[in-house]
Amino acid sequence: MRYIIIGILAGALLGLSPVLMHENAHEIIPVFTADLLNPGNVAVSPSKNLSDSRITVPSGASILSFASSGKLAIRRDLPPETLFSVSRDGSFYASYQKVGEEIEFSSVTGERFWTIKSKEYPYVSRKGRMVLLLVADLSKVRIINYNGNDLGVSNVSGKMCTSITFAKENESAAVGFLDGSVYVISEKGEITYRGRTPQGTVVKSIALSDNAKWIAVHYGSTDTDGVLCVNLEDNEEKAFSLPFLIRTRTALHVRDDGRIAILGKDSFIIAERSGEIVVKIAVPPVKPGHAAISYDNGIYSLSCRLKSGGSSLYLFNGDGLPVLVRPFPDEQYLDNFTLNGIICARGLSSVYSWKIN
C-alpha cells in the first residue's frame, strides 16, 4: 500500500509539472531550408500563421530576401568582387569594393540613393537611416544619414575600433575601441553614452539591447575578462568579472532588462546585470571565430563553430534549459538571428528557419 501511495503522489506531481515550470514550454517548428546557390528552389512552408517579415541574407555578390514561408521575394545581384552591408530589415544596402574609392547606397529593389567618394567600410543601421563609416586605419567612425550627409556629431574616434553593433528594434548603434572607449549613438547621430572600460582594458565585444536600453561590453586583458553593463536611461554602470578568459571577440547579448548572455570557450552563461550567474551550461569546446547569440519570444539562439569541426546551433529558454541542439557538421561558418518569432541560421551555402510557438 505504501508504494501505491508513493506512486500516486509521484504521478500527481508529474502531472502538475507544466504548471510548476518557471517558463511555459515552447514549440520549435521547422519552416524551410534554402540552398543559397539555388534559392528559387525551396519547399515553401504551407503554414498560414507566419509573420510578414522578410529574411534577408548575403550570398556571394547577391542579396537574397525570402518571405517567412521560404519563397524567394527579392534577389539583387551585384557586380563581382562587390562587398556590402545590408540593413536588418532588408530594405537598403551600402556597397563598396575592397580596394575601391566609392560607396553606393541603394534599396534592395535597385534604386540608387547616393554615391560618395570614400575608402571607408560601411555599416548600415536597422532601417538604413544611419550609416557608420569605419576609416581604413580603424581609428575613427564617421556618421552619415540616408542622404549621405554628416549626421549629428559626425564622428567618434579611438585607438583601433574593435566592435560595431546596432540595436535590433531601433536605429541606435554602439562602437568600441582597443583603448577601452565606448560610445552609443542615437539615430540623430547624438552620443547618448560615452564611457570607458575599467583600467583602460580592451573592448573585445559589445551588445545593445533590442530597444537600446542597455549596453553590455565584454572587456579584458591577456589575463582577465569582465563585462561592463550600463543602463542607458540613467547611465548607471556595473562591472563584474567573468569565470573564464576569452582572448578574442565572442558572442554577447543583453536584454532590455539588463540580463546578460555570453559564450565562453566551453560554456554558455546567463547572468544578471549584477554579475550573479543565473545558469552556466556546458557546450562542446568552441573554435575561435564568428559566433552569435539572439533572443526572441523567450528563446536564446546560440550559433558557433566547434573545435571538433563544423558548427552547431543551440536553443535555450530564458532559464537556460536546452530546447534544441542542431549540429551542422559541414558548416564552417554559422550565423543566427531572430525576428518576430522566427529563428534563422545561415551558413555559407544554406539558410535554415524555425518558428517559435
Secondary structure as UniProt FT lines:
FT   HELIX           2..20
FT   STRAND          28..35
FT   TURN            36..37
FT   TURN            39..40
FT   STRAND          54..59
FT   TURN            60..61
FT   STRAND          62..67
FT   TURN            68..69
FT   STRAND          72..77
FT   TURN            80..81
FT   STRAND          82..86
FT   TURN            88..89
FT   STRAND          92..97
FT   TURN            98..99
FT   STRAND          102..107
FT   TURN            108..109
FT   STRAND          112..117
FT   STRAND          121..124
FT   TURN            126..127
FT   STRAND          130..134
FT   TURN            136..137
FT   STRAND          140..145
FT   TURN            146..147
FT   STRAND          150..157
FT   STRAND          161..166
FT   STRAND          173..177
FT   TURN            178..179
FT   STRAND          181..185
FT   TURN            187..188
FT   STRAND          191..196
FT   HELIX           198..200
FT   STRAND          202..208
FT   TURN            210..211
FT   STRAND          214..220
FT   STRAND          225..231
FT   TURN            232..235
FT   STRAND          236..241
FT   STRAND          252..254
FT   TURN            256..257
FT   STRAND          260..263
FT   STRAND          267..271
FT   TURN            273..274
FT   STRAND          277..282
FT   STRAND          292..296
FT   TURN            297..298
FT   STRAND          299..306
FT   TURN            307..308
FT   STRAND          311..317
FT   TURN            318..319
FT   STRAND          322..328
FT   TURN            329..330
FT   STRAND          335..339
FT   TURN            340..341
FT   STRAND          342..346
FT   STRAND          350..356
//
